[in-house]
Amino acid sequence: MSERTMAMMATLQNARDIGTFLMELRILALDEEPRGREGQAPPRGGLMASLSIVGPVARKPIETSVEFEARFPIKGRVLWTVMCDHCEAEGELRFRMARDPTKGWDYRLDDKASFVDVHAVDASKVYDKVRAGEWVAGHLIVFGSLKKVWGGRVGLGGPLLGDGTRLTGKVSLGERHAEVDFDLFKAYLRFENEEQMRRVLKYEGMREGGYVATDVNVDVKIERWGRKPEILHEKARR
């Protein structure tokens, strides 16, 4: 109890009106700041209500006139499979693969930078046959729309590639095609002729060395599955 509070209580004996004293004691309590442990912030739930924090606004999906579809081979280990609870006609797989397959399909679990997790719709409909822990081989299909951005880190921003993941890529232009490097894979945009390419890219503001972003959709087509040595050495069951 503070000295100010003790002094106020001492005046109670001479107070004619107990209501006046209680009012003064209430003012004193409001005037004093709540105290926590030394060096800590005041405890929650005091006299002043904490301010509510507004959550992030939902991001608008990218939709433009420039679309791409990239297909590339994958090998990885299945983390889990699940059947769609809406249609019960298709499923999804989550698997782990090497971030840079040019260095080999294997990865190190203790090195988070050596792998990426992929969550994809199972276009091959083998989700009910493949088991967690097995290795799979097939093709990943990534598609979406491209939008010009001013810059950013090329590639995957987080540890998971799946529907709705935002990727940033760098543009390189050829005579009748454009290449977008997303680090994990490359997407190629092909046009009927140079004039069409020039017109479309100008409209979307894309240029040599510029950056684009996309919110991807991800499908996977599993062709083989089995034990790790079988998959890595191309001797797996279908």
N, C-alpha and C positions, 0 to 999 in steps of 0.2 A: 504494500500500500504506500502511495506517495505521500510526502509531507503535506502537500496541499489538501489531499483528501483527509488526513488526520486532523488538520487544523479546522476543516469544515465540520467534521464530526464533533469536535470539541465545543462548537457553538450551539450544538443541539440543546444543551441544558438551558440556555438563555433564550432559545427561539420561542416566540409566542405562537407562531403559526407553523405547524409541522409541514403543511403543504408548500410553504415558501422554501423550507429547507430541502425538500425533495426535488423541487424545481431547480434549485441552485446546484444540487448534487448531480442532476441529470446534465446540466450545462457543463459542469466540470468534466464529466465522463466523455462528453462529446468533444471537449477541447483537447483531451489527451489522446495521443496516437497509440494504437495497439502495438504492443511490443512482442516480438518473438524472441528466439534465442539470440545471443550476442552475435552480430555479424550476419544475421539472417533477415529475410524479408518478413514483413508483418504476416501473421497467420491469415489463411482464407476464412471467409465467413464472418467478417467483422461488420461494422456498422454500414460501410459503403459496399454496395453490390458490385461485383467485378463486371467489367465491360465484356459483352459478348463479342466474339470474333467471327466475322463472316467468312465462310469457307470459300475456296477458290471457285471462280466462275467456270462452268463447263466449256471446254475448248471446242470451237466449231470445226468440224471435219473439213479436210482439204478436198475441194472439188473444182477441177479446172478442165480445160480442153485437152491437156496433155496427159495421157495415161500410159502406163507401162506394165509389162508383165515379164518377170525374170524367173527362169528355171535353172536350177543348178543342183548337182549331185550332193548328197549328204550321207554321212554315216555317224551314228551316235547311239547313246544308251538311253533306253526308255525309262522315264521316271514314273509315269503313270498313264493310264488310259481311262476314258470315261465315255459313256453313251449319252447322247443328247437327250435331255429329259423333256424336251418339247415335242420332237418328232419320233424319237426312238428308231430312226432310220439311218442315222449316221453317228459318228463319234469323233472324239478329239484325242490327240496324243500330246504329251509333253516329253521331250527328250533333250539330252545334253550332247552337244557336239563341239569339236575344236573350233575356236574362233578363227584360226588361220590354217585351213586344211592344206595349204602348200607346204606346211611343216610336218604334216602327218595328221591322221584322223584321231589319234589318241590325245588325251589331255591330262593335266595334273589337277587332282581335286584340291590340293593345297595352294594352287595358283589360280585365283579367281579370274585373272586376266587371260587365262589359256582356254577358256570355254565360254559358251553362251547357251542359255536354255531357250528352247523353241516350243511354243504352244501353237499347234496347228490343227485345222480341220482335216480329218482323215479322208482324203479323196479316194483311197483304195479300199476303204471299208474292211480293214483287218484289225480294228481296235479290239474286237472280241476274241482275237486269236493271239495277238502279241501280249506278252506278259512283262510287267515291270522288272527291270534288271537285264532284260535281253538287249542285244544290239540290233539295230536296224540299218538298212541301206535303201536308198531310193532317191527321190527328187523333191526338192522344196520349191513351191510355186509362190512367189511374192508379187503382189500387184497393187496398184493404187494410182492416184493422181499426183502430179507434180506442181508445186507452186514456188515461185521465186522468193527467196529470203536473202537478207543482206549478209549473212555469214553464220558461223556456228561451227561446232565440232562435228567433223565428218564421221558418219557411222551411227552406231547404236548408242543412245544416251544412257541406257541402263543395262541390267543383266538379262533381260527377257525380250525375245522377239515374238510377237503375237499380233492378233487382230487389234488395230488401233495404235500400235506402237509408232511413234514419230521418229523418222530417220532423216538425217541431213546428208546430202550428197554434193559432190563437186562436178560441174559440167565440163565436158570436153567435146568440141565440135569437129566433125569430119565433113566430107563433101556432101553426103546425102544422109548422114545419120548423126545422132548425138549420143554420147556416152555419159552415164552418171555413175560416179564411183561412190558407193555407200560403205566402203571398207570391207564389210562382210561379204558383199557381192557387188556386181556391176550390172546396170540395166542399160539396154540399148534401145534408142528411139529411131525408127527407120521411117523415111518419108518417100513419097513417090518421085519427087524431084527436088532440086535445090530451091526453086521458087516456093514450093509448099513449105519446106523446112524454114526458110527465111521468114515467111509470113507468120507461121505458127509461133516460132520462137520469139519473134519481135512482139507479137500480141501478148505473150505471157511474160515478156521481159527477161528471157533467158539468154545468156551470152557465154562466150568462152571464158572459163575460169570462174564463172559465177556459181552461186549456191542455190540449191532447191531443197524443199522439204516435202515429205509425204507421210500420210497416215496409212499404213499398209494393211492388207489382208493377207493371211498366210494359210496355205494349204500344203499338205504333204501327201505324196504318193509312195507308199512303202512297197518295195519290190522283193526284199529278202529280210529275214530276221533269224536270229539264232544266237549262239554264244559269241563272245568277243573275237576269239581267234578265227572262227568261221567267217564272220563278217569282214574282218580286216584282210583276210586272205581269200575272199570271194568263194567260200565253200559253205554256203548257208542253204537252209530249206526255204521253200516258198510257202 
